[in-house]
């Protein structure tokens, strides 16, 4: 059965990032008009491939900054004027620090405030701003679905043993602000589900866990050993859950966190 979002406008923040093309492909494939929001303007190869396989006239890229309220308001005005009222909002914009031997590393007590602040500003406050502007517009219209992209690490701590093989000093630590930000996103989802439910707007969190994407072989082996399904997530594993939450199939689902983690959190 094809999930249809024909005629609906779907907004995706952070559309030029790692998962932006995944959400865009799913939404375009379901027939939606997709409004992508990002700071950059250059289409990356992954998104270019997606647009080459679908009707690219249904994709609209708007330059906006989720850390700036005025910028987000201007993006909403442009969205309403060019495309129409949003029916789906995917709050995907975020800063992550994947395990790497080439990235920065700090001891816990030395993590710079600006590193933590940037993560919280984009991941948590950026999601809040988008909900205050785009989400509030959807609530006024009394329909639609907000999907906040969470994380496995919103509800559990990263295992430092997954990273101890990386040749960096100090040893790699997943920034604590990342889990803090995503836990805040899940809390915001529950808050808004209660606030906007009587108006007909649904709000849910979709939390991927361990998406395959260039990690080194030893990390992948250690991570998948902890996953009951014995593999990391592929992009195709994320599209079904997204379309479920975006469509009328989830018309009585709000305030939930849908884990797409291969069973990682069950032990």
Secondary structure as GFF3:
##gff-version 3
##sequence-region A 1 267
A	DSSP	beta_strand	9	13	.	.	.	ID=ss1
A	DSSP	alpha_helix	20	29	.	.	.	ID=ss2
A	DSSP	beta_strand	33	38	.	.	.	ID=ss3
A	DSSP	alpha_helix	45	53	.	.	.	ID=ss4
A	DSSP	three_ten_helix	56	58	.	.	.	ID=ss5
A	DSSP	beta_strand	59	63	.	.	.	ID=ss6
A	DSSP	alpha_helix	69	82	.	.	.	ID=ss7
A	DSSP	beta_strand	86	91	.	.	.	ID=ss8
A	DSSP	three_ten_helix	108	110	.	.	.	ID=ss9
A	DSSP	alpha_helix	113	119	.	.	.	ID=ss10
A	DSSP	pi_helix	120	125	.	.	.	ID=ss11
A	DSSP	alpha_helix	126	130	.	.	.	ID=ss12
A	DSSP	pi_helix	131	135	.	.	.	ID=ss13
A	DSSP	alpha_helix	136	141	.	.	.	ID=ss14
A	DSSP	beta_strand	145	149	.	.	.	ID=ss15
A	DSSP	three_ten_helix	152	154	.	.	.	ID=ss16
A	DSSP	three_ten_helix	160	162	.	.	.	ID=ss17
A	DSSP	alpha_helix	176	196	.	.	.	ID=ss18
A	DSSP	three_ten_helix	197	199	.	.	.	ID=ss19
A	DSSP	beta_strand	202	208	.	.	.	ID=ss20
A	DSSP	alpha_helix	217	225	.	.	.	ID=ss21
A	DSSP	alpha_helix	235	246	.	.	.	ID=ss22
A	DSSP	three_ten_helix	248	250	.	.	.	ID=ss23
A	DSSP	beta_strand	257	260	.	.	.	ID=ss24
A	DSSP	three_ten_helix	264	266	.	.	.	ID=ss25
###
